[in-house]
């Protein structure tokens, strides 16, 4: 996604009815009762997952508010190579039986690959100017839940707990993510929408860092066209 993959803080309270798919087929219902498994991948283990990560991000961030529109022939997002190259990065895959129900990825905010290939050195300087220490932070690039499991706290909390556990194990004291800022009267905003991520709904307690960055990615337009468009994104954090 553009130079990074981004996250959205949904302003809605956590309402399972908005996060659940009520029209599940029998196969989906069987998967709901299957045991949950959580697998962590690092470095070269992530490489076979790159097409999967690209597909999940394309599907999740295509609707409002991200309106992400990569080329149809894109197989891999270059942004995900930051997770392959960074030794303290990880990708988490959650499954119910054989069905993937959640994916999350992240890396230390102060790593070389995050500062130079995901964000920019100028952003890290801006953090320091605001008296934030980047070495304290683990950045969660995306935290995606399959639509029919967005009301399943066991899935969401299991992934989140693993993110916290890993972050603490490498000496981090804060989790961070970013959200895109779009006007409430944006012409492509639906009357009701469900964020693919649980920030601000099932996972709470994050606060604004008063830190912003500008990113550009191919964006769906109201007239059906696609154009490279700049977006403003805001950082949020939580002590762990």
MOTA-V165611 format. One record per run of one state. SS is the DSSP state (@ for helix, = for strand, . for the rest). FROM is the first residue (numbers start at 1). TO is the last residue. Records with the same first field share a line. If there is no record, write none. Layout:
SS = FROM-TO + FROM-TO
//
This chain:
. = 1-15 + 20-25 + 33-35 + 42-42 + 63-67 + 69-77 + 86-89 + 97-98 + 109-111 + 119-120 + 130-133 + 146-146 + 150-152 + 170-173 + 181-198 + 200-202 + 204-206 + 221-225 + 240-240
@ = 16-19 + 26-32 + 43-62 + 78-85 + 112-118 + 121-129 + 134-136 + 147-149 + 153-169
= = 36-41 + 68-68 + 90-96 + 99-108 + 137-145 + 174-180 + 199-199 + 203-203 + 207-220 + 226-239
//
